Amino acid sequence: SIGHRGAALHFPEHTAESYTAAIEQGAGIIECDVAVTKDGELVCRHAQCDLHTTTNILGNPALAAKCTTAFTPATATTGASARCCTSDITLAEFMTL
C-alpha cells in the first residue's frame, strides 16, 4: 500500500508522525508532494504557495518581506491577502517555520 503524504487521516500531512504511522500501518511506499526552496532544496509540501495559511511566516517580519505578495490587511471592502511560496525562502529559513 501507499502512504500518500503519510497517514493523512491520522496525523497532519507531511509530518514525521504521519510518515511513521504510515510505516507502522504497513505502507510499503511513502509518497510526498515536493516543493523547491529558493536555494534549490526539495521539501515535502502539499502546495508550493500556501505558507501564508499553513505556517507562521507572516509573524516573522524578515521572512514575510520575502513573500511573493506582501501581506495586505483586510479593509471594510476587501479581505486580507498574501502569497508566500516555498520558493521565496531558503531551506534554512523554511526550517524555522
Backbone bond lengths (Angstrom), bond angles and torsions (degrees), N, CA, C in turn:
res aa  C-N    CA-C-N  psi(-1)  N-CA   C-N-CA  omega(-1)  CA-C   N-CA-C  phi
1 S - - - 1.454 - - 1.536 109.53 -
2 I 1.314 115.45 163.68 1.458 122.41 -177.88 1.527 109.52 -112.80
3 G 1.320 116.61 130.40 1.461 122.07 174.24 1.521 108.20 -92.10
4 H 1.340 116.61 90.71 1.463 120.41 -177.97 1.516 109.33 -73.47
5 R 1.345 116.11 111.30 1.469 123.47 -175.23 1.521 110.91 62.26
6 G 1.319 116.52 26.17 1.456 122.10 -178.40 1.514 110.41 91.49
7 A 1.307 117.15 -141.46 1.469 122.63 176.75 1.526 107.00 -104.04
8 A 1.311 115.23 73.32 1.465 122.13 -168.11 1.530 114.59 -61.55
9 L 1.313 117.88 -25.42 1.466 118.70 179.48 1.522 112.13 -80.89
10 H 1.328 116.65 -10.05 1.458 120.87 -177.75 1.523 113.63 -110.25
11 F 1.331 116.98 -29.36 1.464 122.42 -176.58 1.524 108.80 -141.95
12 P 1.333 117.76 160.97 1.471 119.48 175.81 1.529 110.68 -57.01
13 E 1.323 115.80 139.84 1.461 121.89 -178.62 1.524 111.15 -58.99
14 H 1.328 115.32 147.70 1.467 123.08 175.06 1.524 113.21 59.04
15 T 1.323 116.79 38.07 1.460 120.35 174.55 1.524 108.43 -117.29
16 A 1.314 115.86 158.36 1.467 119.90 177.95 1.529 110.43 -57.60
17 E 1.328 116.90 -39.17 1.460 120.67 179.39 1.522 111.52 -62.93
18 S 1.320 116.26 -40.55 1.463 120.81 179.81 1.520 111.58 -66.99
19 Y 1.329 117.14 -43.11 1.471 120.69 178.52 1.527 110.80 -65.10
20 T 1.337 117.21 -42.86 1.463 121.13 179.69 1.519 110.62 -62.67
21 A 1.333 117.21 -44.50 1.464 120.73 179.69 1.526 110.94 -62.38
22 A 1.327 117.44 -41.02 1.465 120.27 178.91 1.526 110.65 -60.80
23 I 1.320 117.04 -42.42 1.469 121.09 178.33 1.523 110.13 -64.34
24 E 1.326 116.66 -46.14 1.461 120.70 -179.84 1.524 112.17 -64.10
25 Q 1.339 117.57 -27.06 1.456 122.15 178.31 1.528 112.35 -85.89
26 G 1.340 116.46 1.56 1.454 120.19 173.64 1.514 116.61 99.41
27 A 1.321 118.49 11.85 1.469 119.35 178.14 1.521 109.17 -64.67
28 G 1.311 116.07 130.08 1.454 120.77 177.30 1.512 112.15 -87.35
29 I 1.315 116.08 -19.57 1.464 122.68 -179.67 1.526 108.02 -134.82
30 I 1.325 116.54 135.49 1.461 121.60 173.24 1.528 106.35 -109.19
31 E 1.317 116.29 118.60 1.469 121.66 -177.99 1.519 108.41 -106.00
32 C 1.320 115.53 132.85 1.458 118.35 175.90 1.523 109.45 -131.72
33 D 1.319 115.13 148.40 1.456 121.29 173.64 1.526 106.64 -79.13
34 V 1.307 117.44 142.89 1.460 121.24 -174.30 1.522 111.17 -116.20
35 A 1.331 115.15 136.72 1.462 122.25 172.70 1.529 106.74 -125.48
36 V 1.321 116.13 158.76 1.460 121.70 -176.92 1.527 109.88 -112.75
37 T 1.331 116.10 133.30 1.460 120.86 177.23 1.530 109.73 -81.29
38 K 1.314 115.77 171.30 1.462 121.53 -178.94 1.524 111.99 -58.26
39 D 1.336 117.24 -32.67 1.458 120.80 179.99 1.528 113.11 -94.12
40 G 1.337 116.42 17.71 1.454 121.31 172.45 1.514 116.28 81.29
41 E 1.321 118.12 12.11 1.469 121.28 178.02 1.529 109.72 -86.15
42 L 1.323 116.26 148.29 1.458 121.76 179.84 1.519 110.26 -95.47
43 V 1.326 116.03 136.08 1.463 122.25 175.72 1.519 108.52 -133.72
44 C 1.328 115.82 151.95 1.462 120.34 177.17 1.520 108.28 -83.65
45 R 1.316 115.89 116.29 1.468 123.48 179.24 1.516 107.94 -145.23
46 H 1.296 117.65 142.06 1.460 120.57 177.58 1.527 111.21 -69.82
47 A 1.306 116.54 -37.97 1.463 120.39 -178.20 1.527 109.64 -135.43
48 Q 1.292 116.47 148.16 1.460 122.04 -178.61 1.523 112.05 -71.54
49 C 1.317 117.40 -38.44 1.473 119.97 -170.03 1.525 113.11 -123.07
50 D 1.334 117.07 54.58 1.461 119.65 176.84 1.527 113.09 -126.37
51 L 1.329 117.30 17.54 1.463 119.80 -177.76 1.527 112.41 -60.09
52 H 1.324 117.50 -30.32 1.467 121.07 -178.89 1.535 112.40 -69.00
53 T 1.327 117.51 -20.23 1.468 120.00 179.33 1.523 113.17 -108.65
54 T 1.329 118.26 -12.51 1.464 120.61 -174.85 1.522 114.40 -118.40
55 T 1.330 117.76 -2.24 1.471 121.33 179.47 1.524 109.30 -138.06
56 N 1.309 115.38 -176.68 1.469 121.54 177.86 1.527 112.14 -97.82
57 I 1.322 118.49 24.82 1.468 121.55 -174.93 1.531 112.69 -57.25
58 L 1.322 117.37 -36.03 1.469 119.36 -178.18 1.523 111.97 -72.26
59 G 1.328 117.55 -16.52 1.452 121.62 176.73 1.522 113.40 -83.35
60 N 1.315 116.18 -4.90 1.460 121.70 178.88 1.529 107.27 -113.15
61 P 1.340 118.05 101.15 1.468 120.66 -174.43 1.534 114.26 -53.65
62 A 1.327 117.68 -38.27 1.473 120.13 -179.02 1.525 111.21 -65.98
63 L 1.314 116.80 -40.15 1.468 119.66 178.80 1.529 111.38 -77.87
64 A 1.320 116.94 -38.66 1.470 120.26 179.18 1.526 110.71 -59.40
65 A 1.323 117.20 -32.67 1.467 121.45 179.38 1.526 111.97 -66.46
66 K 1.321 117.45 -18.23 1.462 121.59 -179.30 1.527 113.27 -91.08
67 C 1.321 117.41 -5.83 1.470 121.12 -177.51 1.525 111.56 -62.36
68 T 1.310 116.00 146.56 1.466 122.65 178.98 1.525 110.61 -53.64
69 T 1.327 115.77 -45.57 1.465 121.83 177.02 1.518 107.68 -125.08
70 A 1.306 116.42 119.50 1.465 120.77 -177.46 1.524 111.45 -62.00
71 F 1.324 115.91 154.14 1.455 121.94 177.20 1.522 110.33 -64.19
72 T 1.326 115.33 131.40 1.457 122.42 174.56 1.522 107.01 -121.87
73 P 1.333 118.29 120.62 1.468 119.68 -178.76 1.525 111.93 -65.78
74 A 1.310 114.90 158.01 1.459 120.71 176.61 1.522 110.43 -67.23
75 T 1.318 114.77 150.11 1.466 121.77 173.02 1.519 107.89 -121.03
76 A 1.304 116.59 -175.09 1.464 120.64 178.97 1.529 111.20 -64.68
77 T 1.329 117.54 -22.46 1.465 119.85 -175.38 1.527 114.53 -117.38
78 T 1.319 118.15 -11.16 1.461 119.79 -179.30 1.527 110.43 -134.31
79 G 1.306 115.37 153.82 1.456 120.62 176.54 1.518 111.16 -82.86
80 A 1.305 115.94 166.81 1.464 120.83 175.78 1.526 108.37 -67.76
81 S 1.333 115.88 153.56 1.462 118.33 178.93 1.521 110.21 -147.57
82 A 1.320 114.11 154.29 1.465 123.74 175.04 1.515 106.19 -170.50
83 R 1.317 116.58 160.03 1.468 121.40 174.24 1.525 106.82 -146.06
84 C 1.318 114.58 110.94 1.459 120.60 -178.15 1.521 109.03 -122.64
85 C 1.324 115.90 120.43 1.451 122.41 -174.38 1.525 111.62 -108.19
86 T 1.308 115.87 151.70 1.463 120.83 175.82 1.521 110.29 -55.67
87 S 1.317 116.91 -36.85 1.468 121.35 -178.72 1.530 113.29 -72.48
88 D 1.323 118.08 -4.99 1.468 121.70 177.34 1.528 112.30 -79.71
89 I 1.336 116.55 -19.74 1.464 120.04 -173.33 1.532 111.23 -131.50
90 T 1.324 115.88 161.44 1.462 121.32 179.24 1.531 110.11 -81.41
91 L 1.319 115.26 168.99 1.464 119.90 177.41 1.522 110.54 -60.55
92 A 1.313 117.86 -43.34 1.470 120.68 179.48 1.527 110.61 -58.75
93 E 1.323 116.99 -42.39 1.466 120.79 178.37 1.522 110.31 -67.87
94 F 1.323 116.92 -41.72 1.471 121.49 178.78 1.529 110.60 -57.78
95 M 1.315 116.16 -40.81 1.470 120.58 -177.11 1.522 113.02 -67.46
96 T 1.328 118.09 -13.13 1.470 120.45 177.83 1.527 112.29 -86.06
97 L 1.302 117.20 -10.65 1.471 120.16 -177.45 1.517 111.69 -77.40
